């Protein structure tokens, strides 16, 4: 055995914790009178165990690479720096980056982690998916998302699942979703964006974050899963989904009352709803296929993502209902709170920047879209709205809904003169990469017009709200459409004022104002309302 292996064994956390326990136990039995010693020795042992914890991790570095681990602190034995992380995720990463630089080590959520920020470093992580790194998700997420998830899959399995899922986000599919989002629905909770905004106007004030999440949940249910339920059942589904997301990051132990057990129970109830809906859908699609009456059998405005996957799986490798229901839940999970956060940031930033709202109105006027009832939207019309598009890009630059991602290191590699050892976990930062880059002049300023002179491609890896490389967000085009339609409908339907200051932000699970963003909306009743609002 070499010296390094001895050090690893002696400093291993379980060894030094065992030493403390044995000491306390024996001193309690044999030396009940040694009070001073009884208080001093545990303190000394504790400090020793902190040092040994850090030494232990230093010795898990790859001995074949002659470079140090990145700087940073591993925190306290066992818990590491998890508590500081949980209590202030943005400040946690921000303060450590100030102290240690763009690449640093820490210990959070029970694992040693190397945090990486900045375009060149993040590029190295993302472009080496499957060779140097692979997706990492805590065990509870893997259990709750199920064995057919895209996000937790690796290697060839990941590639093939992604290919399958991308069928639901083709140009043709997206065109159908634009139509679906504008369609008038029967049930009160499956309202179009425009109808939902109208209900906000009828209230004294609403909580912007809550309403945005409600809207994106209803829209995701309808367009992705094809689920449109009566109010009571819809609310029950929202409840279940809340329990599911609240427990998705929990300890991986499934016993009665545990977070994981609650998450699994909620997930299974959601699966039951998705499955029932899938079976109905399968029947309807088969009937339509059998009719074969020369009419368009599958009008695209009726084809939600699940129907598309059902049809595609009939043609090629068949996806089972079991697989499809897991995919459905994953889409809902990945797509709902992210878009909800972005909508919230839109209401907030536009509420604080009336000059931007005026420019959006000018653009809508120029395209004959300034009144709520004007013009059917489609992909072509949306692509012409350059300023609206710039606004959504700027929102995702300033407040990216996903702060970063985790990867397991498969093979030791180097970044910035440090080794990133195999077996550790890398966490790449999106939000801080946006903040630290100097490619955006006046980066702290909300300025959509910067996107009129530069193309997104020029900023690759400096700007990556949807990540990049083989794990780029599958739903990114869908999300962009949703955000554009929201901006358009909001600006042409109403004016609004922020009731609170909504300055302090929280970042878990997604960014949102700590006060929930209270807002007062006022519907436009006439053209003069709109003009007056522009003047004000
Ligand atoms: C503004 C909204 C959204 C943002 C900012 C966003 C962002 C992201 C990011 C950063 C990742 C990569 C995470 C990682 O590196 O581990 C990702 C992955 C993913 N997103 Fe999104 N997302 C959004 C909306 C959506 C929507 C609407 C859907 C589905 C309809 C979706 C489905 C997925 C899926 C399935 C993955 C996993 C991809 C893979 O591992 O290959 N996302 N998203």
Boltz pocket constraint, residues with backbone or C-beta under 6 A from the ligand:
constraints:
  - pocket:
      binder: B
      contacts: [[A, 150], [A, 151], [A, 152], [A, 162], [A, 224], [A, 330], [A, 331], [A, 332], [A, 334], [A, 335], [A, 336], [A, 338], [A, 339], [A, 342], [A, 400], [A, 401], [A, 402], [A, 404], [A, 405], [A, 406], [A, 464], [A, 465], [A, 466], [A, 467], [A, 470], [A, 471], [A, 472], [A, 473], [A, 474], [A, 475], [A, 476], [A, 478], [A, 479]]
      max_distance: 6.0
